Amino acid sequence: MAVLMREAIGGSLRRVRTARRRTLRDVSRRARVSLGYLSEVERGRKEPSSELLAAICDALEIALSDLLAEAAEAIAAEAVAAEATRLRRPIGLRHMDLRLATAADEGPFTPAAPVAPVAPVAPRPAAPQPVAPQPVALASVRAA
């Protein structure tokens, strides 16, 4: 499931707050928001208004644009990981049924990068056949 904007913002707020070694109580006092509501925002349960988000960012001494950029990056990273997982999941349970999902299985397939053509490989020359040893006549050995 996709990451919601409120979850990404809450996670970013919590990372910034803990990195600066600030407590929820301290930030809630400076932002003039209740401790419980700030906790709900950080857990992604409540979606703060833009005014409240600006007050929290001021209390944490971080630019609102930086916070939103970090949240957007988290959402994008989650979307990329989910797509990669969807494209690489195996289909089938037995070894003989195991294959990768294709475009026919779940909609359009877009390859990540173009595939370069592979040059044909020349067939290997056949290995020389071993030569059977020739019998030696004993008469010719005595004459020598």
Accessible surface in RSA format (square Angstrom, percent):
REM  Atomic radii and reference values for relative SASA: ProtOr
REM  Chains: A
REM  Algorithm: Lee & Richards
REM  Probe-radius: 1.40
REM  Slices: 20
REM RES _ NUM      All-atoms   Total-Side   Main-Chain    Non-polar    All polar
REM                ABS   REL    ABS   REL    ABS   REL    ABS   REL    ABS   REL
RES MET A   1   210.41 109.0 133.29  88.2  77.13 183.6 112.76  95.9  97.65 129.4
RES ALA A   2    80.77  74.3  62.08  95.8  18.68  42.5  69.23  97.5  11.54  30.6
RES VAL A   3    42.94  28.3  32.06  29.0  10.88  26.2  33.50  29.1   9.44  25.6
RES LEU A   4    67.84  37.8  65.37  46.8   2.46   6.2  67.84  47.6   0.00   0.0
RES MET A   5    82.28  42.6  76.03  50.3   6.25  14.9  70.11  59.6  12.17  16.1
RES ARG A   6    79.27  33.3  77.52  39.5   1.75   4.2   2.33   3.2  76.94  46.6
RES GLU A   7    75.91  43.6  66.25  50.1   9.66  23.0  20.40  39.5  55.52  45.3
RES ALA A   8     5.30   4.9   0.00   0.0   5.30  12.1   5.30   7.5   0.00   0.0
RES ILE A   9    11.07   6.3  11.07   8.2   0.00   0.0  11.07   8.0   0.00   0.0
RES GLY A  10     0.00   0.0   0.00   N/A   0.00   0.0   0.00   0.0   0.00   0.0
RES GLY A  11    21.53  26.5   0.00   N/A  21.53  26.5  20.58  56.5   0.95   2.1
RES SER A  12     0.00   0.0   0.00   0.0   0.00   0.0   0.00   0.0   0.00   0.0
RES LEU A  13     0.00   0.0   0.00   0.0   0.00   0.0   0.00   0.0   0.00   0.0
RES ARG A  14    88.14  37.0  88.14  44.9   0.00   0.0  37.61  51.4  50.53  30.6
RES ARG A  15   120.47  50.6 115.60  58.9   4.87  11.6  71.10  97.2  49.37  29.9
RES VAL A  16    15.99  10.5  12.66  11.5   3.33   8.0  15.99  13.9   0.00   0.0
RES ARG A  17    25.10  10.5  25.10  12.8   0.00   0.0   0.21   0.3  24.89  15.1
RES THR A  18    73.42  52.2  58.93  59.7  14.49  34.5  47.55  63.9  25.87  39.1
RES ALA A  19    83.06  76.4  45.84  70.7  37.22  84.7  58.38  82.2  24.68  65.4
RES ARG A  20   106.74  44.8  84.51  43.1  22.23  52.9  35.36  48.3  71.38  43.3
RES ARG A  21   218.10  91.6 185.27  94.4  32.83  78.2  68.83  94.1 149.27  90.5
RES ARG A  22    42.77  18.0  34.73  17.7   8.04  19.1  27.26  37.3  15.50   9.4
RES THR A  23    83.41  59.3  79.64  80.7   3.77   9.0  76.98 103.4   6.43   9.7
RES LEU A  24    40.64  22.6  37.56  26.9   3.08   7.7  37.56  26.4   3.08   8.3
RES ARG A  25   128.05  53.8 126.68  64.6   1.37   3.3  31.07  42.5  96.98  58.8
RES ASP A  26    51.43  36.0  48.94  48.7   2.50   5.9  18.88  44.4  32.55  32.5
RES VAL A  27     0.91   0.6   0.91   0.8   0.00   0.0   0.91   0.8   0.00   0.0
RES SER A  28     6.94   5.9   5.93   7.9   1.01   2.3   0.16   0.3   6.79   9.5
RES ARG A  29   167.10  70.2 146.95  74.9  20.16  48.0  61.57  84.1 105.53  64.0
RES ARG A  30   130.01  54.6  98.93  50.4  31.08  74.0  37.73  51.6  92.28  55.9
RES ALA A  31     8.05   7.4   0.00   0.0   8.05  18.3   1.69   2.4   6.36  16.8
RES ARG A  32   220.15  92.4 185.52  94.6  34.63  82.5  68.72  93.9 151.44  91.8
RES VAL A  33    22.01  14.5   8.81   8.0  13.20  31.8  16.22  14.1   5.79  15.7
RES SER A  34    71.64  60.5  54.69  73.0  16.96  39.1  54.73 116.5  16.92  23.7
RES LEU A  35    69.04  38.4  63.51  45.4   5.52  13.9  63.51  44.6   5.52  14.9
RES GLY A  36    45.78  56.5   0.00   N/A  45.78  56.5  39.59 108.6   6.19  13.9
RES TYR A  37    69.70  32.5  64.72  36.8   4.97  12.9  49.96  37.5  19.74  24.3
RES LEU A  38     0.73   0.4   0.73   0.5   0.00   0.0   0.73   0.5   0.00   0.0
RES SER A  39    21.78  18.4  21.78  29.1   0.00   0.0   8.67  18.5  13.11  18.4
RES GLU A  40    45.44  26.1  45.44  34.4   0.00   0.0  13.57  26.2  31.87  26.0
RES VAL A  41     0.32   0.2   0.32   0.3   0.00   0.0   0.32   0.3   0.00   0.0
RES GLU A  42     8.05   4.6   1.76   1.3   6.28  15.0   0.00   0.0   8.05   6.6
RES ARG A  43   109.87  46.1  81.45  41.5  28.43  67.7  43.50  59.5  66.37  40.2
RES GLY A  44     4.39   5.4   0.00   N/A   4.39   5.4   0.55   1.5   3.84   8.6
RES ARG A  45   152.24  63.9 130.86  66.7  21.39  50.9  35.77  48.9 116.47  70.6
RES LYS A  46    93.64  45.7  91.78  56.3   1.85   4.4  36.62  33.0  57.02  60.7
RES GLU A  47   112.40  64.5  88.09  66.6  24.30  57.9  29.53  57.1  82.87  67.7
RES PRO A  48    14.80  10.8   1.22   1.1  13.58  49.4   1.22   1.0  13.58  84.4
RES SER A  49    60.51  51.1  45.07  60.1  15.44  35.6  47.36 100.8  13.16  18.4
RES SER A  50    77.71  65.7  65.91  88.0  11.80  27.2  47.13 100.4  30.58  42.8
RES GLU A  51   129.62  74.4 118.66  89.8  10.96  26.1  70.66 136.7  58.96  48.1
RES LEU A  52    33.88  18.9  29.92  21.4   3.95   9.9  33.46  23.5   0.42   1.1
RES LEU A  53    11.60   6.5  11.60   8.3   0.00   0.0  11.60   8.1   0.00   0.0
RES ALA A  54    38.07  35.0  36.99  57.1   1.07   2.4  37.90  53.4   0.16   0.4
RES ALA A  55    31.77  29.2  25.05  38.7   6.71  15.3  30.13  42.4   1.64   4.3
RES ILE A  56     0.68   0.4   0.68   0.5   0.00   0.0   0.68   0.5   0.00   0.0
RES CYS A  57     1.82   1.4   1.82   2.0   0.00   0.0   1.82   4.6   0.00   0.0
RES ASP A  58   103.80  72.7  92.86  92.4  10.94  25.9  29.46  69.3  74.34  74.1
RES ALA A  59     2.96   2.7   0.01   0.0   2.95   6.7   2.69   3.8   0.27   0.7
RES LEU A  60     1.47   0.8   1.30   0.9   0.17   0.4   1.30   0.9   0.17   0.5
RES GLU A  61   114.94  66.0  90.41  68.4  24.54  58.4  38.64  74.7  76.31  62.3
RES ILE A  62    29.34  16.7  16.04  11.9  13.30  32.1  22.91  16.5   6.43  17.4
RES ALA A  63    51.85  47.7  36.06  55.7  15.79  35.9  46.30  65.2   5.55  14.7
RES LEU A  64    59.33  33.0  53.31  38.1   6.03  15.2  53.31  37.4   6.03  16.2
RES SER A  65    78.86  66.6  66.80  89.1  12.06  27.8  52.91 112.7  25.95  36.3
RES ASP A  66    84.57  59.2  78.11  77.7   6.46  15.3  17.50  41.2  67.07  66.9
RES LEU A  67     0.00   0.0   0.00   0.0   0.00   0.0   0.00   0.0   0.00   0.0
RES LEU A  68    62.49  34.8  60.66  43.4   1.83   4.6  60.75  42.7   1.74   4.7
RES ALA A  69    51.84  47.7  43.15  66.6   8.69  19.8  50.36  70.9   1.48   3.9
RES GLU A  70    54.58  31.3  51.51  39.0   3.07   7.3  27.84  53.9  26.74  21.8
RES ALA A  71     0.00   0.0   0.00   0.0   0.00   0.0   0.00   0.0   0.00   0.0
RES ALA A  72    52.10  47.9  46.48  71.7   5.62  12.8  48.77  68.7   3.33   8.8
RES GLU A  73   120.46  69.2 113.75  86.1   6.71  16.0  45.94  88.9  74.52  60.8
RES ALA A  74    35.62  32.8  23.09  35.6  12.53  28.5  31.22  44.0   4.41  11.7
RES ILE A  75    51.40  29.2  50.41  37.6   0.98   2.4  50.41  36.3   0.98   2.7
RES ALA A  76    55.62  51.1  48.55  74.9   7.06  16.1  55.38  78.0   0.24   0.6
RES ALA A  77    63.57  58.5  50.88  78.5  12.70  28.9  58.90  82.9   4.68  12.4
RES GLU A  78    71.10  40.8  67.74  51.3   3.36   8.0   9.87  19.1  61.23  50.0
RES ALA A  79    59.68  54.9  47.03  72.6  12.65  28.8  54.90  77.3   4.78  12.7
RES VAL A  80   105.89  69.7 101.96  92.3   3.93   9.5 104.63  90.9   1.26   3.4
RES ALA A  81    53.73  49.4  46.13  71.2   7.60  17.3  52.79  74.3   0.95   2.5
RES ALA A  82    55.33  50.9  42.16  65.1  13.17  30.0  50.36  70.9   4.97  13.2
RES GLU A  83    79.83  45.8  77.65  58.7   2.17   5.2  40.92  79.1  38.91  31.8
RES ALA A  84    37.18  34.2  31.74  49.0   5.44  12.4  36.14  50.9   1.04   2.7
RES THR A  85    95.67  68.0  87.72  88.9   7.95  18.9  69.23  93.0  26.43  40.0
RES ARG A  86    74.78  31.4  69.58  35.5   5.19  12.4  49.45  67.6  25.33  15.4
RES LEU A  87    46.25  25.8  38.55  27.6   7.70  19.4  38.73  27.2   7.53  20.3
RES ARG A  88   170.64  71.6 158.72  80.9  11.92  28.4  54.88  75.0 115.76  70.2
RES ARG A  89    93.38  39.2  89.30  45.5   4.08   9.7  47.57  65.0  45.81  27.8
RES PRO A  90    79.12  57.7  66.17  60.3  12.95  47.1  66.17  54.6  12.95  80.5
RES ILE A  91    42.27  24.1  39.63  29.5   2.64   6.4  42.27  30.4   0.00   0.0
RES GLY A  92    34.31  42.3   0.00   N/A  34.31  42.3  16.94  46.5  17.37  38.9
RES LEU A  93   183.77 102.3 146.83 105.0  36.94  92.9 149.60 105.1  34.17  92.0
RES ARG A  94   141.29  59.3 135.45  69.0   5.84  13.9  68.78  94.0  72.51  43.9
RES HIS A  95   166.43  91.0 147.59 102.6  18.84  48.2 107.76 111.1  58.66  68.3
RES MET A  96   155.68  80.6 117.99  78.1  37.69  89.7  93.79  79.7  61.90  82.0
RES ASP A  97    60.16  42.1  48.59  48.4  11.57  27.4  17.53  41.3  42.63  42.5
RES LEU A  98    97.09  54.1  74.33  53.2  22.75  57.2  74.33  52.2  22.75  61.2
RES ARG A  99   119.77  50.3 109.10  55.6  10.67  25.4  64.37  88.0  55.40  33.6
RES LEU A 100   112.91  62.9 106.71  76.3   6.19  15.6 106.71  74.9   6.19  16.7
RES ALA A 101    18.60  17.1   6.52  10.1  12.08  27.5   6.68   9.4  11.92  31.6
RES THR A 102    72.11  51.3  61.09  61.9  11.02  26.3  61.05  82.0  11.06  16.7
RES ALA A 103    49.41  45.4  40.19  62.0   9.22  21.0  41.34  58.2   8.07  21.4
RES ALA A 104   101.10  93.0  58.62  90.5  42.47  96.6  70.61  99.4  30.49  80.8
RES ASP A 105    54.55  38.2  23.70  23.6  30.84  72.9  10.01  23.6  44.54  44.4
RES GLU A 106    71.94  41.3  45.91  34.7  26.04  62.0  36.23  70.1  35.71  29.2
RES GLY A 107    38.76  47.8   0.00   N/A  38.76  47.8  29.83  81.9   8.93  20.0
RES PRO A 108   122.02  88.9 103.49  94.3  18.53  67.4 113.16  93.4   8.86  55.1
RES PHE A 109    99.07  49.6  75.75  46.9  23.32  60.7  75.91  46.0  23.15  66.3
RES THR A 110   107.36  76.4  94.11  95.4  13.25  31.6  67.54  90.7  39.81  60.2
RES PRO A 111    74.88  54.6  62.01  56.5  12.87  46.8  63.78  52.7  11.10  69.0
RES ALA A 112   115.13 105.9  66.31 102.3  48.82 111.1  77.45 109.1  37.68  99.8
RES ALA A 113    63.21  58.1  53.93  83.2   9.28  21.1  56.07  79.0   7.14  18.9
RES PRO A 114   133.70  97.4 107.10  97.6  26.61  96.7 114.99  94.9  18.71 116.3
RES VAL A 115   134.20  88.3 104.10  94.2  30.10  72.5 108.08  93.9  26.12  70.9
RES ALA A 116    76.05  69.9  60.56  93.5  15.49  35.2  65.82  92.7  10.23  27.1
RES PRO A 117   132.92  96.9 102.28  93.2  30.65 111.4 113.65  93.8  19.28 119.8
RES VAL A 118   133.95  88.1 104.84  94.9  29.11  70.1 108.74  94.5  25.20  68.4
RES ALA A 119    78.94  72.6  62.10  95.8  16.84  38.3  68.05  95.8  10.89  28.8
RES PRO A 120   132.49  96.6 102.49  93.4  30.00 109.1 113.68  93.9  18.82 117.0
RES VAL A 121   136.63  89.9 107.43  97.3  29.20  70.4 111.16  96.6  25.47  69.1
RES ALA A 122    81.54  75.0  61.16  94.4  20.38  46.4  67.27  94.7  14.27  37.8
RES PRO A 123   125.97  91.8 101.36  92.4  24.61  89.5 112.09  92.5  13.88  86.3
RES ARG A 124   221.53  93.0 195.47  99.6  26.05  62.0  70.10  95.8 151.42  91.8
RES PRO A 125   125.55  91.5 101.03  92.1  24.51  89.1 112.13  92.6  13.42  83.4
RES ALA A 126    97.43  89.6  63.81  98.5  33.62  76.5  74.25 104.6  23.19  61.4
RES ALA A 127    78.18  71.9  61.64  95.1  16.54  37.6  66.23  93.3  11.95  31.7
RES PRO A 128   126.90  92.5 101.93  92.9  24.97  90.8 112.48  92.9  14.41  89.6
RES GLN A 129   149.59  83.6 133.53  97.6  16.06  38.2  59.02 125.6  90.57  68.7
RES PRO A 130   124.41  90.7  94.84  86.5  29.57 107.5 106.04  87.5  18.37 114.2
RES VAL A 131   132.71  87.3 104.33  94.5  28.38  68.4 108.68  94.4  24.03  65.2
RES ALA A 132    74.35  68.4  61.75  95.3  12.60  28.7  67.55  95.1   6.80  18.0
RES PRO A 133   128.63  93.7 101.87  92.9  26.76  97.3 112.80  93.1  15.83  98.4
RES GLN A 134   143.40  80.2 127.16  92.9  16.25  38.7  56.17 119.6  87.24  66.2
RES PRO A 135   127.22  92.7  96.89  88.3  30.33 110.2 108.30  89.4  18.92 117.6
RES VAL A 136   109.31  71.9  83.55  75.6  25.76  62.1  87.47  76.0  21.84  59.2
RES ALA A 137    64.87  59.6  49.63  76.6  15.24  34.7  59.59  83.9   5.28  14.0
RES LEU A 138   130.61  72.7 125.42  89.7   5.19  13.0 125.42  88.1   5.19  14.0
RES ALA A 139    76.47  70.3  64.53  99.6  11.94  27.2  69.01  97.2   7.47  19.8
RES SER A 140    68.94  58.3  52.58  70.2  16.36  37.7  49.88 106.2  19.06  26.7
RES VAL A 141    87.48  57.6  74.89  67.8  12.59  30.3  79.01  68.7   8.46  23.0
RES ARG A 142   201.34  84.5 168.36  85.8  32.97  78.5  67.63  92.4 133.70  81.0
RES ALA A 143    92.04  84.6  51.18  79.0  40.86  93.0  63.60  89.6  28.45  75.4
RES ALA A 144   122.08 112.2  52.84  81.5  69.24 157.5  80.09 112.8  41.99 111.2
END  Absolute sums over single chains surface
CHAIN  1 A    11363.9       9242.7       2121.2       7326.8       4037.1
END  Absolute sums over all chains
TOTAL         11363.9       9242.7       2121.2       7326.8       4037.1
